[in-house]
Amino acid sequence: MISILLVDDHPVVRAGVAGMLDGEPDLAVVGEAASGAEAVTAVRALRPDVVLMDLRMPGLDGVTATAQVLVAAPATRVVVLTTYETDADILRAVEAGAAGYLLKDVSRADLVQAVRTAARGGTVLAPSVATRLLHQVRRPARESLSPREIEVLRLVARGLSNAEIGRELHIGEATVKTHLLRSFAKLGVSDRTAAVTTAMAAGLL
């Protein structure tokens, strides 16, 4: 049985999503939350397999809540379910660790399949979102470096080690390495010095 937490500040939306999932023998909505803060608390208590997370909510937004949920329960899969599909929203959600990004006009069949796919460890993206992400990857380095990757490179430029950068940003050393490797690939370089030099030449630092 796949356990699901619904997070949205509109009760009618939560009821509608619950109705779409109701009747599936392998799915169970085990809780609801009306804000990002409530979501984090609920995840700690319920440990759901999948969280369907709205983005725009008062107080703690969906992106910040997603990051906190994954710290509290790393095995939980977060799928964003929103009406917004701007590049900034999509990239922030993916950077926070979301396993998927769906729009609220998703069909019942696609939503059910997405929950199952996410629970199995897969990634689920609305077609329009997948297109936007592909476009982002194909953009020049100046546009495709994420805010976090730029932040890491700035600290590299200050002479900090991976471990020191991890402590500064409150992330693991392995995560720092991942950001650096992505930066290297986007900038077309193979080491830290070249990455900083290229980023500076591009006006990123």
C-alpha positions in Angstrom: 0.0 0.0 0.0 1.3 3.4 -1.0 0.6 6.0 1.7 0.0 9.6 0.6 0.0 13.0 2.3 -1.9 15.8 0.5 -0.6 19.4 1.0 -2.6 22.4 -0.2 -4.0 25.4 1.5 -7.4 25.0 -0.3 -9.6 22.4 1.3 -11.6 21.9 -1.9 -8.4 21.1 -3.8 -7.4 18.5 -1.2 -10.9 17.0 -1.3 -10.7 16.8 -5.1 -7.3 15.2 -5.2 -8.4 12.7 -2.5 -11.4 11.9 -4.6 -9.2 11.2 -7.6 -7.1 8.8 -5.6 -10.0 7.1 -3.8 -10.9 3.7 -4.9 -7.4 2.6 -6.0 -6.6 -0.6 -4.0 -2.9 0.2 -3.7 -3.2 3.9 -2.7 -4.2 5.4 0.7 -4.4 9.1 1.6 -3.2 9.0 5.2 -3.2 12.7 6.0 -3.7 16.3 4.8 -1.9 19.5 5.5 -2.9 23.1 4.8 0.6 24.7 4.9 4.3 23.9 4.4 4.9 23.9 8.1 2.0 21.5 8.7 3.3 19.3 6.0 6.7 18.9 7.7 5.1 18.1 11.0 2.7 15.5 9.3 5.6 13.8 7.5 7.5 13.4 10.7 4.4 11.7 12.3 3.1 9.7 9.3 6.2 8.9 7.2 4.2 8.8 4.0 5.6 7.2 0.8 4.5 10.1 -1.3 3.7 13.8 -0.6 1.6 15.7 -3.2 2.8 19.3 -2.5 1.4 22.6 -3.6 3.9 25.4 -4.3 2.2 28.6 -3.3 1.0 28.6 0.3 1.1 31.1 3.1 4.1 31.0 5.4 6.4 28.1 4.5 6.1 27.7 0.7 6.1 24.3 -1.1 9.8 24.5 -2.2 11.1 25.2 1.3 8.7 22.6 2.7 10.0 20.0 0.2 13.6 20.5 1.3 12.6 20.2 5.0 10.4 17.1 4.3 13.3 15.3 2.7 15.6 16.1 5.6 13.0 14.8 8.0 12.1 11.7 5.9 14.7 11.0 3.2 12.7 8.0 1.9 9.6 10.1 1.3 9.0 11.1 -2.4 7.7 14.6 -3.0 5.7 15.4 -6.1 4.8 19.0 -6.7 1.1 19.5 -7.8 0.5 23.1 -8.7 -1.0 25.5 -11.2 2.3 27.3 -11.8 4.9 26.2 -14.4 7.4 29.1 -14.6 11.0 28.1 -15.1 12.0 29.5 -11.7 9.3 27.5 -9.9 10.3 24.3 -11.7 14.0 24.7 -11.1 13.6 25.6 -7.4 11.4 22.5 -6.9 13.9 20.2 -8.6 16.8 21.8 -6.7 14.9 21.1 -3.5 14.7 17.5 -4.3 11.2 17.0 -5.7 10.7 13.7 -7.5 8.1 15.1 -9.8 6.2 18.2 -11.0 2.6 18.0 -12.1 0.0 20.6 -13.0 -3.4 20.6 -11.4 -5.1 19.9 -14.7 -3.6 16.4 -14.7 -6.0 13.6 -15.5 -7.0 11.1 -12.8 -5.3 8.3 -14.6 -2.0 10.3 -15.0 -2.1 11.3 -11.3 -2.6 7.8 -10.1 0.2 6.5 -12.4 2.5 9.4 -11.2 2.0 8.5 -7.6 2.9 4.9 -8.3 5.9 5.9 -10.4 7.2 8.3 -7.7 6.7 5.6 -5.0 8.9 3.2 -7.0 11.7 5.8 -7.1 10.9 7.2 -10.6 10.6 10.8 -11.7 7.3 12.2 -13.0 7.0 15.4 -15.0 4.1 17.1 -16.8 4.9 17.2 -20.6 5.1 21.0 -20.6 7.4 20.9 -17.5 9.7 18.3 -19.2 10.0 20.6 -22.2 10.9 23.6 -20.1 13.6 21.6 -18.2 15.0 20.4 -21.5 15.2 23.9 -22.7 17.0 25.0 -19.5 19.6 22.2 -20.0 20.2 23.4 -23.6 20.7 27.0 -22.6 24.2 28.6 -22.3 26.0 28.1 -19.0 25.2 31.7 -17.8 21.5 30.8 -17.8 21.6 27.1 -16.8 23.8 27.3 -13.7 21.5 27.1 -10.7 21.6 29.6 -7.8 23.0 26.9 -5.6 25.7 26.0 -8.1 26.7 29.6 -8.3 26.7 29.8 -4.5 29.1 26.8 -4.3 31.4 28.3 -6.9 31.5 31.6 -5.0 32.7 29.7 -1.9 35.3 27.8 -4.0 36.5 31.2 -5.2 37.0 32.2 -1.6 39.3 29.1 -1.2 37.0 26.9 0.9 37.2 23.2 0.7 34.2 20.9 -0.1 33.8 20.1 3.6 33.9 23.8 4.6 31.4 24.7 1.9 29.1 22.0 3.2 29.3 23.4 6.7 28.7 27.0 5.3 25.6 26.0 3.3 24.4 23.3 5.8 24.6 20.5 3.1 26.6 17.3 2.9 30.0 17.2 1.3 28.7 14.7 -1.2 26.0 17.3 -2.2 28.7 19.9 -2.7 30.6 17.5 -5.0 27.4 16.9 -7.0 26.9 20.7 -7.5 30.5 21.1 -8.5 30.4 18.2 -11.0 27.2 19.7 -12.6 28.9 23.1 -12.8 31.9 21.6 -14.5 29.7 19.9 -17.1 27.7 23.1 -17.8 30.9 25.2 -18.0 32.8 22.7 -20.0 35.7 22.4 -17.6 37.2 19.7 -15.5 38.5 21.3 -12.3 37.6 23.8 -9.6 40.1 26.5 -10.7 38.8 26.4 -14.3 35.2 26.5 -13.1 35.8 29.6 -11.1 37.8 31.3 -13.9 35.1 30.5 -16.5 32.3 31.6 -14.2 34.0 34.8 -13.4 34.6 35.5 -17.1 30.9 34.9 -17.8 30.0 37.4 -15.1 28.5 34.8 -12.8 30.6 35.5 -9.7 
